Amino acid sequence: MKSKQGSMSATAAMAGLWVAPCQALEVDQAVDAAFKPVARAMSEVVFFAVPVGDAQLPLIVLWLIAGAVFFTFYFRFINLRGFAHAIRIVSGKLDKAPKGPGEVSHFQALTTAVSGTVGVGNIVHVAVAISVGGPGATFWLIVAGFLGMASKFVECTLGVKYRQENADGSVSGGPMFYLDRGLRERRLPRLGKVMAWYYAVCIIVGCLGAGCMFQANQAYVQFVNVTGGEQSLFAGRGWLFGTLLAALVALVIVGGIKSIARVTVRLVPFMALLYVGAALVVIGANADEIPSALGAIVTQAFTPEGATGGFFAVLILGFRRAAFSNEAGIGSSAIAHAAVKTREPLTQGFVAMLEPFIDTVVICTITALVITVTVYDPALLSDGAMSGVELTSAAFASVIPWFPYLLAVVIMLFAYSTMISWSYYGLEGCIYLFGNGRAAKRAFNTVFCVFAIIGCTTQLDAVLDFSDAMIFAMALANVLGLYLLAPVVKRDLDIYWQRIKAQPP
């Protein structure tokens, strides 16, 4: 998710992204001050870290990576042996299963989920990782992205398998439903119900803060910067920009997942091609530096130069940035994938593996190469001259002088696509708790749009810290549920492979 990766406001502040659009009102300061103890306590619990060598390892990252490693081995490297199968399914060449209940195609479900992960973090977090740990952090980021493909496979398969068919023909799925229904099948009904409620509450709160307010502020700040800074018509008028943004969001989300998918299926490829295309131009202009850059990424993963804390620090840094980038194990993407039209849950599990591959292995690697072949200097590790978005922007600007303007456009698009995707995630949490009635849906969508306006006019750091922690707190329940339900997926997978092998070529 573009929003949640890392401790949100801390990362944004380091990257120079979170800027108060106007002077905070006293009421904002009062709310922030009152909420700060709660946010601090929640963050300290969720992001509690233990020392490993000279580095600090957040236990939530260890929880996510441990799950990814377990599922990679438990499903016998499904992230490798199922990759080509996933490509054939999403392209429509292999999915012969009869179309069942659902609202979107495999590709639409994938783009909706990708829109919630590919974004600002791919620009910021890779740059932060390199500025702190050198190019070697990229290697471990890629490894973690590869391992995360297995977690996505499990959670998105379960999202389809245990989804709920509503009376109006729509479907609802995701961790809330497979924790409840799946653990009931495993004779753990009370545990499943508690975990499902816990997850639903977390995703509602998280989507309003990190998935809405933070994204709205990012879009506003970038828009003001690209239209004249303090001289911009919208400078100091966050409420106006927020109202317009909320209207654009409302136009999409009132139509539900079908409407969201119609937008993301066009927006995500455009965003990705725009960013990757510019990146390839920069890399091509520095083609002679590519061999040394690749060599630095591999060699410094094991023998880092200039990185504080040495090998373990670089490894942890890469794993942490990957976990915050692709959300494997958090379970949010399973909500989007659950809306697919299919009667075979495993097909969407395969498709979902492409999400961490696109987000982390492809886009994050390209960002790392752009930085490494252009402006990377080991001195950055010690003096902190540049980090985050400044480093990425400088790397692109070294070849494309006007790239900072393009970067602003990319960030605005990333923020918008995240908002519409996470509105759906929060809505599904609301549906689980309060039912599929129109009143509940309208109330949630209205609240979400109001929070978009608030995000452009206030700087409630404590609220954002709390919502950020709530999103990662979801992993505590989700990964435990995946462990308990993994045997169900493995049984279905064995039957699925037998059926595929029996089909005529």
C-alpha positions as CSV (number, residue, x, y, z in Angstrom):
1,M,0.0,0.0,0.0
2,K,1.3,3.3,-0.8
3,S,0.3,4.6,2.5
4,K,1.0,2.2,5.2
5,Q,4.6,1.2,4.5
6,G,6.8,1.8,7.4
7,S,5.7,3.9,10.2
8,M,3.8,6.3,8.0
9,S,4.4,9.7,9.3
10,A,8.0,9.0,10.3
11,T,8.8,7.8,6.8
12,A,7.0,10.7,5.2
13,A,8.8,13.2,7.4
14,M,12.1,11.6,6.5
15,A,11.2,11.8,2.8
16,G,10.0,15.4,3.0
17,L,6.5,14.4,1.9
18,W,4.3,15.2,4.8
19,V,3.8,18.9,4.8
20,A,1.1,20.7,6.7
21,P,-0.9,22.5,3.9
22,C,-2.0,25.2,6.3
23,Q,-1.4,26.3,9.8
24,A,-3.0,23.7,12.2
25,L,-6.1,24.9,14.0
26,E,-6.2,24.8,17.8
27,V,-8.8,22.0,17.6
28,D,-6.4,19.9,15.5
29,Q,-3.6,20.4,18.0
30,A,-6.0,19.5,20.8
31,V,-7.1,16.3,19.1
32,D,-3.6,15.4,18.2
33,A,-2.3,16.0,21.8
34,A,-5.2,14.0,23.3
35,F,-4.7,11.1,20.9
36,K,-0.9,11.0,21.1
37,P,-0.6,8.7,24.2
38,V,-3.0,6.1,22.6
39,A,-1.1,6.2,19.3
40,R,2.3,6.0,21.0
41,A,1.2,3.0,23.0
42,M,-0.3,1.2,19.9
43,S,2.8,1.9,17.8
44,E,5.2,0.7,20.6
45,V,3.3,-2.6,20.8
46,V,2.9,-3.2,17.0
47,F,6.3,-2.0,16.0
48,F,8.2,-3.4,19.0
49,A,11.8,-4.1,17.9
50,V,14.5,-6.3,19.3
51,P,18.3,-5.8,18.7
52,V,19.9,-8.1,16.1
53,G,23.6,-7.3,16.0
54,D,23.8,-3.5,15.7
55,A,20.3,-3.3,14.1
56,Q,16.7,-3.2,15.4
57,L,14.3,-5.8,14.0
58,P,10.6,-5.0,14.4
59,L,8.8,-8.2,15.5
60,I,5.9,-7.5,13.1
61,V,8.4,-7.7,10.2
62,L,9.8,-11.0,11.6
63,W,6.2,-12.3,11.9
64,L,5.5,-11.4,8.2
65,I,8.8,-12.7,6.9
66,A,8.6,-15.9,8.9
67,G,5.2,-16.6,7.5
68,A,6.4,-15.9,4.0
69,V,9.3,-18.3,4.5
70,F,7.0,-21.0,5.9
71,F,4.5,-20.8,3.1
72,T,7.3,-20.9,0.5
73,F,8.6,-24.2,1.8
74,Y,5.2,-25.6,2.8
75,F,3.8,-25.2,-0.7
76,R,7.1,-26.3,-2.3
77,F,8.1,-23.0,-3.8
78,I,4.8,-22.2,-5.3
79,N,6.2,-18.8,-6.0
80,L,8.5,-20.4,-8.6
81,R,6.7,-23.3,-10.0
82,G,3.4,-21.5,-10.2
83,F,4.6,-18.3,-11.8
84,A,4.1,-19.3,-15.5
85,H,0.7,-20.8,-14.5
86,A,-0.3,-17.4,-13.0
87,I,0.7,-15.6,-16.2
88,R,-1.4,-17.9,-18.3
89,I,-4.4,-17.5,-16.0
90,V,-4.3,-13.7,-15.9
91,S,-3.9,-13.6,-19.7
92,G,-7.0,-15.7,-20.1
93,K,-5.3,-18.5,-21.9
94,L,-5.6,-21.1,-19.1
95,D,-8.6,-20.3,-16.9
96,K,-11.1,-22.9,-18.1
97,A,-13.0,-22.9,-14.9
98,P,-16.7,-22.0,-15.3
99,K,-17.4,-18.4,-14.3
100,G,-19.1,-18.3,-11.0
101,P,-20.3,-15.6,-8.6
102,G,-18.1,-12.5,-8.6
103,E,-18.0,-9.1,-10.0
104,V,-14.6,-8.6,-11.8
105,S,-12.2,-10.5,-14.0
106,H,-8.8,-11.9,-12.9
107,F,-7.0,-8.9,-14.4
108,Q,-9.3,-6.4,-12.8
109,A,-9.0,-7.9,-9.4
110,L,-5.2,-7.9,-9.8
111,T,-5.1,-4.2,-10.9
112,T,-7.3,-3.2,-8.0
113,A,-5.0,-5.0,-5.5
114,V,-1.9,-3.6,-7.2
115,S,-3.3,-0.1,-7.0
116,G,-3.3,-0.4,-3.2
117,T,0.3,-1.5,-3.0
118,V,2.3,0.2,-5.9
119,G,2.8,3.8,-5.1
120,V,4.7,6.3,-3.0
121,G,6.5,3.6,-1.1
122,N,8.1,2.3,-4.3
123,I,9.6,5.8,-4.7
124,V,10.3,6.6,-1.1
125,H,11.2,3.4,0.6
126,V,13.7,2.1,-1.9
127,A,15.5,5.5,-1.8
128,V,15.5,5.4,2.0
129,A,16.8,1.9,2.1
130,I,19.7,2.7,-0.3
131,S,20.6,6.0,1.4
132,V,20.8,4.2,4.8
133,G,22.0,0.7,3.8
134,G,23.5,1.1,0.4
135,P,22.6,-0.9,-2.8
136,G,22.8,-4.2,-1.0
137,A,19.5,-3.5,0.8
138,T,17.9,-3.9,-2.7
139,F,19.0,-7.6,-2.8
140,W,17.2,-8.5,0.4
141,L,14.2,-6.4,-0.6
142,I,13.9,-8.5,-3.8
143,V,14.3,-11.8,-1.7
144,A,11.5,-10.7,0.6
145,G,9.3,-9.8,-2.3
146,F,9.8,-13.2,-3.8
147,L,9.0,-14.9,-0.4
148,G,5.9,-12.7,0.0
149,M,4.4,-14.2,-3.2
150,A,3.7,-17.4,-1.3
151,S,1.8,-15.5,1.5
152,K,-0.3,-13.7,-1.2
153,F,-1.1,-17.1,-2.8
154,V,-2.5,-18.5,0.5
155,E,-4.5,-15.5,1.6
156,C,-6.0,-14.7,-1.7
157,T,-7.0,-18.3,-2.3
158,L,-8.7,-18.3,1.0
159,G,-10.3,-14.9,0.2
160,V,-12.2,-16.5,-2.7
161,K,-12.8,-19.9,-1.1
162,Y,-14.7,-18.4,2.0
163,R,-16.3,-15.3,0.4
164,Q,-19.9,-14.5,1.1
165,E,-22.5,-14.1,-1.7
166,N,-24.8,-11.3,-0.9
167,A,-28.5,-11.1,-1.7
168,D,-27.9,-8.3,-4.3
169,G,-25.6,-10.5,-6.3
170,S,-22.4,-8.9,-5.0
171,V,-19.7,-10.8,-3.1
172,S,-17.8,-10.0,0.1
173,G,-14.5,-11.6,1.0
174,G,-11.2,-11.2,2.7
175,P,-9.6,-12.1,6.0
176,M,-12.7,-11.2,8.0
177,F,-14.7,-13.9,6.2
178,Y,-12.0,-16.7,6.0
179,L,-11.0,-16.2,9.6
180,D,-14.7,-16.6,10.6
181,R,-15.9,-19.3,8.2
182,G,-12.6,-21.1,7.8
183,L,-11.8,-21.5,11.5
184,R,-15.4,-22.5,12.1
185,E,-14.7,-25.4,9.7
186,R,-11.5,-26.2,11.7
187,R,-13.7,-26.3,14.8
188,L,-12.4,-23.0,16.2
189,P,-15.5,-20.9,15.9
190,R,-14.9,-18.6,18.8
191,L,-11.3,-17.9,17.9
192,G,-12.3,-17.2,14.3
193,K,-15.1,-14.8,15.3
194,V,-12.8,-12.8,17.6
195,M,-10.0,-12.6,15.0
196,A,-12.5,-11.6,12.3
197,W,-14.0,-8.8,14.3
198,Y,-10.5,-7.6,15.4
199,Y,-9.4,-7.6,11.7
200,A,-12.5,-5.7,10.5
201,V,-12.1,-3.0,13.1
202,C,-8.4,-2.6,12.3
203,I,-9.0,-2.3,8.6
204,I,-11.8,0.3,8.9
205,V,-9.7,2.6,11.2
206,G,-6.6,2.0,9.1
207,C,-8.2,2.8,5.8
208,L,-9.6,6.1,7.1
209,G,-6.2,7.3,8.3
210,A,-3.4,5.8,6.2
211,G,-5.5,4.8,3.2
212,C,-7.4,8.1,3.0
213,M,-6.1,11.1,5.0
214,F,-2.4,10.5,4.3
215,Q,-3.1,9.9,0.6
216,A,-5.2,13.0,0.3
217,N,-2.5,15.1,1.9
218,Q,0.1,13.6,-0.4
219,A,-1.9,14.5,-3.5
220,Y,-2.6,18.0,-2.2
221,V,1.1,18.8,-1.3
222,Q,2.3,17.5,-4.7
223,F,-0.4,19.5,-6.5
224,V,0.5,22.7,-4.8
225,N,4.2,22.1,-5.4
226,V,3.7,21.6,-9.1
227,T,1.4,24.5,-9.6
228,G,3.5,27.3,-8.1
229,G,4.1,26.4,-4.4
230,E,3.1,29.3,-2.2
231,Q,1.8,31.2,-5.2
232,S,-0.5,28.3,-6.2
233,L,-4.2,29.1,-6.2
234,F,-4.7,26.1,-3.9
235,A,-2.0,27.1,-1.4
236,G,-3.7,27.4,2.0
237,R,-6.9,26.1,0.5
238,G,-6.7,22.5,1.4
239,W,-10.4,22.3,2.0
240,L,-11.1,23.3,-1.6
241,F,-8.7,20.7,-3.0
242,G,-10.0,18.1,-0.6
243,T,-13.5,18.7,-1.7
244,L,-12.6,18.3,-5.3
245,L,-10.6,15.2,-4.5
246,A,-13.4,13.8,-2.4
247,A,-15.8,14.3,-5.3
248,L,-13.5,12.4,-7.7
249,V,-13.3,9.6,-5.2
250,A,-17.0,9.5,-4.6
251,L,-17.7,9.3,-8.4
252,V,-15.8,5.9,-8.4
253,I,-16.5,4.3,-5.0
254,V,-20.3,4.7,-5.1
255,G,-20.3,2.1,-7.9
256,G,-18.6,-0.5,-5.7
257,I,-15.9,-2.9,-6.8
258,K,-17.1,-2.9,-10.5
259,S,-16.6,0.8,-10.8
260,I,-13.3,0.7,-8.9
261,A,-12.0,-2.1,-11.1
262,R,-13.0,-0.2,-14.3
263,V,-10.8,2.7,-13.2
264,T,-7.8,0.7,-11.8
265,V,-7.7,-1.5,-14.9
266,R,-6.8,1.6,-16.9
267,L,-5.1,3.7,-14.2
268,V,-2.6,1.1,-12.9
269,P,-1.1,0.1,-16.2
270,F,-0.8,3.8,-17.1
271,M,0.9,4.7,-13.8
272,A,3.3,1.8,-14.0
273,L,4.2,2.4,-17.6
274,L,4.7,6.1,-17.0
275,Y,7.0,5.5,-14.1
276,V,8.8,2.5,-15.5
277,G,9.2,4.1,-18.9
278,A,10.9,7.2,-17.4
279,A,13.1,4.9,-15.3
280,L,14.2,2.8,-18.3
281,V,15.2,6.0,-20.1
282,V,17.4,7.0,-17.2
283,I,18.9,3.5,-16.9
284,G,19.5,3.4,-20.7
285,A,21.3,6.8,-20.6
286,N,23.6,5.3,-18.0
287,A,23.9,1.8,-19.6
288,D,27.7,1.6,-18.9
289,E,27.0,1.8,-15.2
290,I,24.5,-1.1,-15.1
291,P,27.1,-3.9,-14.6
292,S,28.7,-2.1,-11.6
293,A,25.3,-1.3,-10.2
294,L,24.2,-4.9,-10.3
295,G,27.5,-6.0,-8.8
296,A,27.1,-3.5,-6.0
297,I,23.5,-4.7,-5.2
298,V,24.7,-8.4,-5.0
299,T,28.1,-7.9,-3.3
300,Q,27.0,-5.3,-0.8
301,A,24.1,-7.5,0.3
302,F,26.7,-9.6,2.0
303,T,29.6,-7.2,2.5
304,P,28.0,-3.8,2.9
305,E,30.2,-0.7,2.6
306,G,29.4,2.2,4.8
307,A,26.1,0.9,6.2
308,T,25.6,1.3,9.9
309,G,25.2,-2.0,11.5
310,G,26.8,-4.1,8.8
311,F,25.3,-7.2,7.2
312,F,22.3,-7.7,9.6
313,A,21.3,-4.1,9.3
314,V,21.2,-4.2,5.5
315,L,19.3,-7.5,5.6
316,I,16.7,-6.2,8.1
317,L,16.4,-3.0,6.2
318,G,15.6,-4.8,2.9
319,F,13.1,-7.1,4.5
320,R,11.4,-4.3,6.4
321,R,11.0,-2.1,3.3
322,A,9.6,-5.1,1.3
323,A,7.1,-6.0,4.0
324,F,5.9,-2.4,4.2
325,S,5.7,-2.2,0.4
326,N,3.9,-5.3,-0.8
327,E,1.7,-6.1,2.3
328,A,2.1,-9.8,1.9
329,G,0.6,-11.3,5.1
330,I,-1.5,-8.3,6.0
331,G,-4.4,-9.7,4.0
332,S,-5.8,-6.5,2.6
333,S,-5.3,-7.6,-1.1
334,A,-7.4,-10.7,-0.5
335,I,-10.5,-8.4,-0.2
336,A,-10.0,-7.2,-3.8
337,H,-9.1,-10.6,-5.2
338,A,-12.2,-12.2,-3.5
339,A,-14.4,-10.3,-6.0
340,V,-13.2,-12.3,-9.0
341,K,-15.6,-14.2,-11.2
342,T,-14.6,-17.8,-10.8
343,R,-15.6,-21.0,-9.1
344,E,-12.0,-22.1,-8.6
345,P,-10.4,-20.2,-5.7
346,L,-6.8,-21.4,-6.5
347,T,-6.8,-19.6,-9.8
348,Q,-6.9,-16.2,-8.1
349,G,-4.3,-17.4,-5.6
350,F,-1.9,-17.9,-8.5
351,V,-2.8,-14.5,-10.0
352,A,-2.3,-12.8,-6.7
353,M,1.4,-13.9,-6.6
354,L,2.0,-11.5,-9.4
355,E,1.3,-8.6,-7.1
356,P,4.4,-8.7,-4.9
357,F,6.4,-9.5,-8.1
358,I,5.2,-6.3,-9.8
359,D,5.4,-4.2,-6.7
360,T,8.7,-5.3,-5.2
361,V,10.7,-7.4,-7.6
362,V,10.1,-5.2,-10.7
363,I,9.3,-1.6,-9.7
364,C,11.4,-1.4,-6.5
365,T,14.3,-3.0,-8.4
366,I,14.0,-0.5,-11.2
367,T,13.9,2.4,-8.7
368,A,17.1,1.0,-7.1
369,L,18.8,0.8,-10.4
370,V,17.9,4.3,-11.3
371,I,19.4,5.6,-8.1
372,T,22.5,3.4,-8.2
373,V,23.5,4.2,-11.8
374,T,23.1,8.0,-11.3
375,V,23.4,9.8,-8.0
376,Y,24.3,7.2,-5.5
377,D,27.3,8.1,-3.5
378,P,28.5,6.2,-0.4
379,A,28.9,9.6,1.3
380,L,25.1,9.7,1.5
381,L,25.3,7.0,4.1
382,S,27.1,9.2,6.5
383,D,26.0,12.8,5.9
384,G,22.4,12.2,5.0
385,A,22.5,14.8,2.2
386,M,19.5,13.3,0.5
387,S,17.0,10.6,1.3
388,G,13.6,9.4,0.2
389,V,11.8,11.2,-2.6
390,E,14.6,13.8,-2.9
391,L,17.1,11.1,-3.8
392,T,14.8,9.5,-6.3
393,S,13.9,12.9,-7.8
394,A,17.6,13.9,-8.2
395,A,18.3,10.5,-9.8
396,F,15.7,11.1,-12.5
397,A,16.4,14.8,-12.9
398,S,20.1,13.9,-13.7
399,V,18.8,12.7,-17.1
400,I,15.3,14.2,-17.3
401,P,15.5,17.7,-15.9
402,W,11.7,18.2,-15.8
403,F,11.2,14.8,-14.1
404,P,10.2,16.4,-10.7
405,Y,7.0,17.6,-12.4
406,L,6.3,14.1,-13.7
407,L,7.1,12.7,-10.3
408,A,4.4,15.0,-8.8
409,V,1.9,13.7,-11.3
410,V,2.9,10.0,-10.5
411,I,2.5,10.6,-6.8
412,M,-0.9,12.2,-7.2
413,L,-2.1,9.3,-9.3
414,F,-0.6,6.7,-6.9
415,A,-2.4,8.5,-4.0
416,Y,-5.7,8.6,-5.8
417,S,-5.6,5.0,-6.8
418,T,-4.8,4.0,-3.3
419,M,-7.7,5.9,-1.9
420,I,-10.3,4.2,-4.2
421,S,-8.8,0.7,-3.4
422,W,-8.7,1.2,0.3
423,S,-12.2,2.7,0.4
424,Y,-13.3,-0.7,-0.8
425,Y,-11.2,-2.6,1.8
426,G,-12.7,-0.4,4.6
427,L,-16.2,-0.9,3.2
428,E,-15.9,-4.7,3.3
429,G,-14.8,-4.5,6.9
430,C,-18.0,-2.4,7.5
431,I,-20.1,-4.9,5.7
432,Y,-18.7,-7.7,7.8
433,L,-19.6,-5.9,11.0
434,F,-22.9,-4.2,10.0
435,G,-24.2,-6.1,7.0
436,N,-24.7,-5.3,3.4
437,G,-27.4,-2.7,3.7
438,R,-27.4,0.4,1.5
439,A,-27.5,2.7,4.6
440,A,-24.3,1.2,6.0
441,K,-22.6,1.5,2.6
442,R,-23.6,5.1,2.1
443,A,-22.6,6.1,5.6
444,F,-19.1,4.6,5.2
445,N,-18.6,6.1,1.8
446,T,-19.7,9.5,3.1
447,V,-17.3,9.3,6.1
448,F,-14.5,8.2,3.8
449,C,-14.9,11.3,1.6
450,V,-15.1,13.6,4.6
451,F,-11.8,12.2,5.9
452,A,-10.3,13.0,2.4
453,I,-11.1,16.6,3.0
454,I,-9.8,16.5,6.6
455,G,-6.5,15.0,5.3
456,C,-6.0,18.0,3.1
457,T,-6.6,20.5,5.9
458,T,-5.0,19.1,9.0
459,Q,-1.9,17.4,10.2
460,L,-3.1,14.8,12.8
461,D,0.2,12.9,13.2
462,A,-1.0,10.9,16.1
463,V,-4.2,9.7,14.3
464,L,-2.0,8.7,11.3
465,D,0.4,6.8,13.6
466,F,-2.5,5.0,15.2
467,S,-4.1,4.0,11.8
468,D,-0.7,2.9,10.5
469,A,-0.2,0.7,13.5
470,M,-3.8,-0.7,13.1
471,I,-3.0,-1.8,9.6
472,F,0.1,-3.7,10.6
473,A,-1.8,-5.1,13.6
474,M,-4.0,-6.9,11.1
475,A,-1.1,-9.2,10.3
476,L,-1.1,-10.6,13.8
477,A,-4.5,-12.2,13.2
478,N,-4.2,-12.8,9.5
479,V,-0.9,-14.7,9.5
480,L,-2.1,-16.8,12.5
481,G,-5.2,-17.6,10.5
482,L,-3.1,-18.5,7.4
483,Y,-1.1,-21.0,9.5
484,L,-4.2,-22.7,10.7
485,L,-5.9,-22.8,7.3
486,A,-2.8,-23.7,5.2
487,P,-3.6,-27.5,5.3
488,V,-6.9,-26.7,3.6
489,V,-5.2,-24.8,0.8
490,K,-2.6,-27.6,0.4
491,R,-5.3,-30.2,0.1
492,D,-7.1,-28.1,-2.6
493,L,-3.8,-27.4,-4.4
494,D,-3.0,-31.1,-4.7
495,I,-6.4,-31.8,-6.2
496,Y,-6.1,-28.8,-8.5
497,W,-2.7,-30.0,-9.9
498,Q,-4.1,-33.5,-10.5
499,R,-7.0,-32.0,-12.4
500,I,-4.7,-29.7,-14.5
501,K,-2.4,-32.6,-15.4
502,A,-5.4,-34.7,-16.5
503,Q,-6.6,-32.0,-18.9
504,P,-5.8,-32.5,-22.6
505,P,-3.1,-30.1,-23.9
